[in-house]
Amino acid sequence: MKKISMAALILMLLLTGCAPNFQKQEEVVQEKQDTNEKAIIPKYKISDEYYSSILPFKPSEARGLVVGNLNTRYDINEFETGLMRIAQRNFDPNQYFFQEGQYLKKNIVQLWLNRKFTDEQLKANGLDQKQNIGLNPLKEGNEQADFQKNPIYLAHILEHDYLEKGSDGTVHLGGVVIGLALNSVYYYQTEQYGATYEADVKGKVEQEGKNIAAEVLKRLREMDDLKNVPITIALFEQKEKSSVVPGNFIAYANASKGSSSLGNWETIDEQYVLFPNGGNKEDSDRFNKFKQDVEKYFPNFNGVIGKAFYADKNMQQLDIEIPIQFYGKAEAISFTQFVTGKVMEIFPKYITVQVSISSVNGPESLIVRKAEQDEPFVHIYQ
């Protein structure tokens, strides 16, 4: 039942959850507003779950801004990957190709993330009235009550572009997906180098996000390249700075070709929880059984941590980390085989389970049992 593979290639393939689709590399023409450019569709597609990218890779001009605008690395990763999950609801990965956002330039994103400014504030920031296009509320005073009344809701804007191939061998823009990262907790200072305060804005963030989304769509439609393409806008609620799990998307809406209004908002029921203290009772009992069995193997050990992803109240994936001290490679292999058996025995087949075992020397082994998979894949690091 257990397979131990030493090949890094096999490890890469198992993480995608699907055998690669080997196709011939294809040269196409990418249509632009004013010019056409040669582009290449890679011949390897590692999984139907992911989009192929057009080559040469064109980074977004706004890349890198997300690092400074979101609270944690967990939020940064989930904001990007979660936005791709939402894209799949409208743009089939077998028909569309991914490209980083090419239309929202860095300076535009930065200006949109600003507050609205008074004339005095514009002058103080070295801006003119044409640059007074911030999507966050105006704040005139510097008192604590004013910060709490007018918090910054919008933390970041992320654009993903999806290209489709025409019958004439060209690829063109088929749709745009915009992610709006919103603060659930707003951090502020009433004076430079002063104390940092917090304002909980969870109760307002969704409605404020929808209002901002309507204005974002209006501005996108004013761009020549985006006047007549489908646009999806999704709202992401990031966690507080102290969180050890990421935030999640809460809603999305679509605007059809040429439409300047978003359709009905669809609620997204997703959540990340940390074990052993989170999750529903049934899932919590399973995790605690797994944890107890591991601790029986090493009686003085107590360090099994799990992070679960829920969608529509059901666990979809569970990532488990086991940091432990080994005194030899044989011991690590034996423990890995024991843990693999427990994964297969305790967790139901509809859940994807990944277990990372590490020591002070670094990663020791990785166990992955994809949903509905009869046998796990196991990799022992050398």
Secondary structure by P-SEA (a helix, b strand, c coil): cbbbbccaaaaaaaaaccccccccbbbbbbbcccbbbbbbcccccccccbbbbcccccccccccccccccccaaaaaaaaaaaaaaaaaccccccbbbbccccccaaaaaaaacccccaaaaaaaccccccccccbbbbccccaaaaaaccccccbbbbbbbbbbcccccccccbbbbbbbbbcbbbbbcccccbbbbbbccccaaaaaaaaaaaaaaaaaacccccbbbbbbbbbbbccccccbbbbbccccccccccccccbbbbbbcccccccccccaaaaaaaaaaaaaaaaacccccbbbbbbbbccccccbbbbbbbbbbccaaaaaaaaaaaaaaaaccccccbbbbbbbbccccccbbbbbcccccbbbbbbcc
